[in-house]
Amino acid sequence: MSENNSPRKNADVTRNFAMIGCGERAIIGTHIPALDPGGAVTYAVDPRAASLDRARMLFGDDVLTFDSTEALLATNPDLAGAIVCTPDDTHAAVASLLLRAGVPVYLEKPMSVTLEDADTLLEVAHQTGTKLYVGHNMRHMSVVRLMKKIIDDGLIGQVKAVWCRHFVGNGGDYYFKDWHADRRFSGTLLLQKGAHDLDVIAYLAGASAVRVQGMGDLMIYGDITDRRDNSDMLMKQWFSFDNWPPTEVTGLNPVIDVEDISMLNMRLANGVLASYQQCHFTPDYWRNYTVIGDAGRLENFGDAEGGVVKVWNRRHTFQADGDLEFPIVGDAGGHGDADRLTMGEFLRFLDGAPTVTSALAARDAVATAVTGAQSIRNHDKTLDVPRFTF
């Protein structure tokens, strides 16, 4: 039922949006008024009272609140769109309801935790003609945009290989103290965390993976016996850089059955070879991409403002400095800046503008991650990645 179901009377609001799921990521909805004058989150949905309190803090006391998407839709709201930030295993069910009701959807990544659900979402969007946008915000991070421009400008020639190392220094706090650690709800951290990078690899290389082989293990966090149900807290309440070393962290999720280190080799549809390595117990936290072309290579050092992308495109022995160097600017807020740009793209998409992100590519990131996890859990077997067809 609605906690507050009186009609909205704010004459300044001309485009109403719903926030479905009001946890940590609901903050992305606060960008809407600045990006779309007249637009605002005026509806909030979450089964938890504490999360609806958070919605009122983020969007104002007069936000209309509901405990389910069905209850919201039963009121026939006038919605320009909905932002879905529910737990990942619920994405398909929630987004399908909205799409079938004709409500355009901004869906947080990953698109879903199963390939079947991802395919279903594409089919529902196609059948209904309702707009579906998946928030792969890293395509809007300055480091990624800079690397893409260097590639498009031909400074390293034609891409032949992409390597990504992801040092997830906050992995214990981010992924092993709540539902992310339980594969029933998250599937695999190749998906939960890796979907970003798998999408970026495909973006930089120009194609998605068609064949994968993975290796991984639960090396650290599975051996820690100090466990707690943290569902009464938000991540920021337990996060601390003092949680170190990883072998001594406490309050982990009662169930932990996802890998804390994974390595994935890929062959992409256009012949490019790629690899992705992810570790959740490193002391530092950043991503390192290397893109090798037939006339040079690039590599980023740091992945936010203050970092640099170096290009080597002359022949020589070891050289710490690049032949060309490009500073990374415009990401002082890291993901926050990319979130704002991604939300802006969604709002323009509602009006018919093209997008840098792609729902099909988001589905392919799910397919790559899910198949990679199957490889890891099937004696590192090489597997073909299922393709999508209507």
N, C-alpha and C positions, 0 to 999 in steps of 0.2 A: 504494500500500500504506500501511497505518497505520505510523507510527513508534512508536506506543505503543498497543497494542490490548488491554491488560488491562482487565477490568471495573472500572468506577468503584465505589469502596467508601465514599465519603463519605456517611454516613448522614444528614447535615444537608441534603443536596440532594434535594429531592422533585420538582423540575421541571428537566429537563435541556434545555439549548438548544445549538444548533450555530452557530458563527460561520463563515460561508462567505465567504472572502476576508478576509485579516488585515492589510490595509494601514492607512492613516491612519484611515479611518472605523470600523475595528473597535473603536475606543474606546467606541462607543455601547453595546457589550455589557457594559461595566463597570457600567452603571447597574442591571442586572437584580437583583443580590442585595439592594440597598437598597429597590428598588421591589416586589420579590416575594420575601419571606423564604422560603428553601427553593429559590429558583430560581437558576440559575447557568449560565454558558457552560461546558460540560463537554466539548465537542467543537470542534475547529477544523480547517478545511479550507483549504489553499492549496498550489499546486504549488511554491512557492518556500520553500527552507529558511529563509531569513532572515525571512520572514513568519511561519513557524511558531515561530521563536524569539520573535518579537514577541508571538504568541499566548500563549506560556508566560509572558512578562513581564506581560501584561495579565490573564490568567485563572488563572495558577498552573502549577506544574511538572507537576501531574498531569492537565492537560487532555489529552484523547485527540486525537491529530493524524493527519490524512489528507491525501493529495496530490490527491484528487479527491472530488467529491460522490458519484460512483458507488461509490467505495471505502467511503465512510462508510455509504451506504445498504445496501451488501452485508452489513453487520454487523447489520442490523435493529435500529438503536438505538432506545431508548425516548426519543423527543423530544417535548417540549411545543411546540417551534417552532424555526425557523431564521432567522437574520438574514443576509441576502444583501448583502454589500458588495464583490462582485467588480466588475471593470471593466464599464462600462455596456453594452458590446456583447455581454456574456455573460449579462446579467440574464435574458433570456427562456429560454435553454436551462437554466440552473441552477435558476431558480424553477419551471419546468415539471416538472423531475425531482422536486423536493421536493413540489410540489402533487399530482402523480400518486401519490406514495408516501404521501400522507395527512398530510404535515408542514405545519402552518401556517407561513406565510412573512411575515416583515418584510422588505420589499424597499426598498433605498435608492432615492431618486429620482435621476435620472429613471427612470421605469418601464422604459424601453427606449430604444434609439436609432432604431428604426423603428416606424412606425405598425402595420405588419403584426404585429410581435412583441408590441406592446402589446395588440392585439386578441386575439392568440392566448392571452396570459396571462389575460385576462378570460374567454375561452371555457373554458380549462382549469380555472380556479377554479370556474366555474359548473358544468361537467360533473362535476367530482370532489366538489364541495361542500366543498372545503378552503379555510380562511380565507386570504385574501390582503390584506395591509396594506401600503400604500406610504408610506414615511417622509417625507411633505411636512411637515417640522418647522416651516416658517414659519407655518403656521396656529396654532402654539402660541407664537410669539414675542409678547412683550407688546405691541409696537407694533401688530401685526396684530389681536390680540384687542381692544385698545383702540379701534382704528378700527372694527372690526365692532360693538362695543357702541355707539359713537356713532351709527353708521348705524341699528342696530336700535332705539335709543332715539328715533329720529325727529328728531335735532337738525339734520339737513340736508335733511330731506324724503326724497323718493324719488330713488334714485341714477339719474343720467342719463349720467354720464361718469366714467371712471377713467383717470388718466394716471400713468405710472410712469417715473421716470428712475433708472437704475442706474449709479452711478459705480463701476466695478470697479477701484479703485486698485491692487489686487494682481494684476490680470489677467495681466501678463507672467509672474509667478512661478507663479500657480495654473494657468494654462491653456495656456501656450505653451512649456513646457519638458518636456512629456511627451505621452502619447497623446491628450490632449484637443485638441491642435492639428491632429490628423489626422482628417479627416472620415470615413475608413473606420471609425474606432473611436468617434468622438463624434457624428458627424452634423453638428452645428451647435452653437455656443455659445448660440444662442437656446434650445436644449434643455438643454445641460449647466448653464448658469448661469441662463438665463431661465425654465426650468420652474418654479422657485420662484415667480417674480413672476407668470407667466401663471396659475398656480394661485391665487395670492392675489387677482389681479384678478378672476378668476371667482368667488372666495369672497366678496369684498366687493360685487360687482355682482349676484350671484345667478344667473349663467349663464355658459356657456362660449362661445368664439368660434365663429361659423358662417361668417365671411368675413374674409379677411386680405389686406393688401397691405404688402410690405416693401421696404426699401432697406438696403443695407449694403455694406461693403468691407473689404478687408485693407489698411489704410492704413499701419501702422507695422511690425509684426513680420515681415511677408513680405520686407521689404527688408534685414533683418539677416542677415548671412552667417555669424556665429559660431554654429555648431551643435554639438550633442553628444547622444549617446544616454545619457539619464539614468536608464535602467531599473534601474541598480544603486543608486539612491538613493531616499529618500522626499522628498517636497516640502519638509519642514522643513529638510532639509540644504542646499537651495539658496536658500531664501527669505531675503530681507533687504530692509529699507527703503533700504539703500544702492544697490539696483539701480534707479538713476534717473539721468538721464531715460530714458524708454522707448526712445528711439532708440539708446541706448548699452548696453543689456542684452546679456549674453553667455550662451552655453550653451543656446540655444533648441533645440527639437526638430528633428531632421533634416527632417521633413515638416511644413509649415505651410500648410494650405489651408482654414482656417475664417476667417470674418470677425472682425476685432477691433473693429468698430463696426457696430451694427445698429439699425434703427428699424422698428417694426411698428405698423400701424394695424389695428384690429379692429372688427367689428360683432358683438355678442354676441346670443345666441338671444332675449333679452328686449328687444332694441332698444337697449341701452346701447352707447355708443361708447367705445372704449378705445384707448390707445396705450402702447407700451413702447419705451424707448430704453436701449441698453446700450453702454457704452464701456469698453474694457479698457486704456486708457492715461491715465486721469485721475490726478491726484496724490492725491485723496481717495477714500475708500471708504465709501459708504453708499447707501441707497435713499431716494428721495423719492417719496411717493405724494400725489396730489391726487385727491380724490373730490368731484365736484360733484353736488349734488342740486337739486331744484326749490325748496328753501327754505334753501339755504346750501351751504357747502363746507368740507371739512377738508383739512389738509395736515400731514404730519409733518416735523419738523426734528430730525434724528438718528433712528436706528432702534434704539437700545438704551437702557439705563438712563441717565438724565441728559438725554435728549431730551424733546421735547414734541410733542403733537398739538394744533394750533390749529384752532379752528372760527370761521368768520365766518358769521353768520346774521342780520345786520342790514344795511341798505343804507347805504353810505358810500363815500368815496373811499379812497385808499391808507391802510392802517392796518397797521403791522408787527405789532402785538399782535392776537391773536384776540379776538373777542367772548367766547369761552370758551377756556380752555387747560387741557390735561390732561397731567400729567407721565407719562413712560414709566418705569415701575418694574418691577422683577422680572426684568430681563434683564442683570444685571451680568456674567453669563458669555456673553452673546450667544447664539450657536447652541448652546453647551453646555447652557444652561438649557432651550432649546427641545428639544434632543435628549432630555433627561431626561423632559420632559413627554410627548414623542411616544412614547418607549419605554414609559412608564407607560400610555398609551392603548392601545398594542398588547397589553400584558399583560392589561388589562381586557377588550379585544376578544376574547381567547382564552376568556374566561369569559362572553361573550355581551353585553358592554356596547356601546352605540352609540358611534360615533366622529365626531370633527369632520372628520377626513380622509376621503377617498373614493377608492377604486381607480378608479372611473369618471371622476372629475374628474382623477385623475393621468393616465389615458389621454387625456383631452381636452387636457391640457397638452402631452403629446407630439404630439398631432394638430395643435395650434395652432403649435407650434415647428417641426415638420417641414414643414408647409404654408407657414409664413412663410419658411423657408429656400428652399423651392422657388420662392416668389415672388421673393426676392432674386436667385436664380440664374437666373431666367427673365425678365430685363429688367423687374423690379418689377411683374410681372403680378398683378392681383387674382384671388384664387383662393377657391373654397369649401372649407371645412374638412370632411373626411369625418366623418360621425356614426357612432356604434357601434350596431349592433343584433344581438341574438342570433339 
